Amino acid sequence: MSLRFHTILALGALALILGIAVQTVEQSPRLRAALNQEAADIGVEHAEPLSLRLEYAMRNNAALVRIAHSGSGIVSISVPADWQRSEVSGAPLTEFRSDDPSFGFVRWHFPPRTSMTFSVQQAPEHIIVHNPSRAALKLTSAKVDLQDGSVQRDIFLIQDTAVEIW
């Protein structure tokens, strides 16, 4: 077979691989987040259907993130390790547990019907919420930009997948 035939075949294979790669990145929030350094991932682990509120207020590249849930059981939520816990509500601080940081994340164990606020020195542009559970997660989000006064509110139903909420 000729060199020309092999070249055409190699270019066709390269085009096919690039097409598959682009399609995979477009369809996968996890891959988009990995490629986008300005994104933060939050993982939620729960056994029963859950309602979760995520409130995000940012100003001058810093942010406060409040996560609250209404579940009757313990909910484990993984956030970036550089997010600093600032306050809790709904239970004494001693009832909130955390695992040692792993792979750049800290897993917090929220008691029933509680919330936690985190201080974030470098506010991410995007947040991606992962719910690997088969139990549904109703996520109510609010993003407030304190510099321009804008507010963005959304409600998401997440089940066994990840969603970029903004």
C-alpha positions in Angstrom: 0.0 0.0 0.0 1.2 3.5 -0.8 2.4 6.2 1.6 -0.5 8.4 0.5 -3.1 5.7 1.6 -1.4 5.4 5.0 -1.4 9.2 5.5 -5.1 9.5 4.6 -5.9 6.6 7.0 -3.8 8.2 9.8 -5.5 11.6 9.3 -8.9 9.9 9.3 -8.1 8.1 12.6 -6.9 11.3 14.2 -10.1 13.2 13.1 -12.2 10.4 14.7 -10.2 10.5 17.9 -10.5 14.3 18.1 -14.2 14.1 17.5 -14.7 11.5 20.2 -12.6 13.6 22.7 -14.5 16.8 22.0 -17.8 15.0 22.4 -16.7 13.5 25.7 -15.5 16.8 27.1 -18.7 18.5 26.1 -20.9 15.8 27.7 -18.9 15.4 30.9 -19.1 18.0 33.7 -16.3 16.2 35.5 -13.9 16.6 32.5 -15.0 20.2 31.9 -14.2 20.9 35.6 -10.8 19.2 35.4 -9.9 21.3 32.3 -11.4 24.5 33.8 -9.2 25.7 36.7 -11.8 28.2 37.7 -14.3 25.6 38.6 -14.9 24.0 42.1 -16.4 20.6 42.6 -18.8 19.7 45.4 -19.7 16.1 46.1 -22.9 15.1 48.0 -23.3 11.6 49.5 -26.7 10.6 50.9 -28.9 7.5 51.1 -32.4 9.1 50.8 -33.9 11.8 48.6 -32.5 15.1 49.8 -33.1 18.9 49.6 -29.9 21.0 49.6 -29.4 24.7 49.5 -26.3 26.3 48.2 -25.9 30.0 48.7 -22.9 31.7 47.1 -21.9 35.4 47.8 -18.9 36.8 46.1 -17.0 40.1 46.2 -13.5 41.1 45.1 -12.6 37.5 44.1 -13.5 36.1 47.5 -16.6 34.3 48.5 -18.8 32.9 51.2 -20.5 29.6 50.5 -23.3 28.3 52.7 -24.5 24.7 52.3 -27.6 23.6 54.2 -29.7 20.4 54.0 -33.1 19.3 55.4 -32.4 15.6 55.5 -33.1 13.4 58.5 -29.8 11.6 58.3 -26.1 12.4 58.1 -25.1 13.9 54.8 -21.5 13.8 53.6 -20.4 16.7 51.5 -16.9 17.0 49.9 -15.6 20.5 49.2 -12.2 21.8 48.0 -9.6 21.5 50.8 -8.7 25.2 50.6 -12.3 26.2 51.6 -12.2 27.2 55.3 -15.1 26.4 57.6 -16.4 29.6 59.2 -19.6 28.8 61.0 -22.2 26.0 61.5 -25.8 26.1 62.5 -28.5 23.6 63.5 -26.2 21.5 65.8 -23.1 22.1 68.0 -19.8 22.3 66.2 -18.7 19.0 68.0 -21.3 17.1 66.0 -19.8 18.1 62.6 -17.0 15.7 61.6 -14.5 15.9 58.8 -12.2 13.4 57.2 -8.6 14.2 56.5 -8.0 16.0 53.2 -7.7 13.6 50.3 -7.1 14.4 46.6 -7.6 18.1 47.3 -11.0 17.7 49.0 -12.3 17.5 52.6 -15.4 15.4 53.3 -17.6 17.0 56.0 -20.3 14.9 57.7 -23.4 17.2 58.3 -25.8 16.1 61.1 -29.5 16.1 60.2 -31.0 19.5 59.2 -27.8 21.6 59.5 -25.7 24.1 57.6 -22.1 25.1 57.3 -20.6 28.2 55.8 -17.2 28.3 54.1 -14.8 31.2 53.4 -13.2 30.9 50.0 -10.1 33.1 49.3 -10.2 32.6 45.5 -13.9 32.5 44.3 -14.4 30.0 41.5 -16.2 31.1 38.4 -18.2 27.8 38.2 -19.4 25.2 40.7 -20.1 21.7 39.7 -22.3 19.5 42.1 -21.8 15.8 41.9 -24.5 13.4 43.2 -23.3 9.8 42.6 -26.3 8.5 44.6 -29.3 6.9 43.0 -31.4 9.0 45.5 -32.6 12.3 44.0 -31.0 15.6 45.1 -33.1 18.7 44.9 -30.5 21.6 44.8 -31.7 25.1 45.3 -28.9 27.6 44.5 -28.5 31.3 44.9 -25.5 33.2 43.6 -25.1 36.8 44.7 -22.5 39.2 43.3 -22.1 41.9 46.0 -20.2 44.2 43.6 -22.9 44.6 41.0 -25.9 43.5 43.1 -27.0 40.7 40.8 -28.7 37.6 42.0 -29.1 34.3 40.1 -31.4 31.6 41.5 -31.9 28.1 40.2 -33.3 24.8 41.2 -31.8 21.5 39.9 -32.8 17.9 40.3 -29.6 15.8 40.3 -29.5 12.0 40.3 -26.5 9.8 39.6 -24.6 12.5 37.7 -22.9 15.9 38.0 -24.3 19.3 37.1 -22.6 22.6 36.5 -24.9 25.0 38.4 -23.3 28.2 37.1 
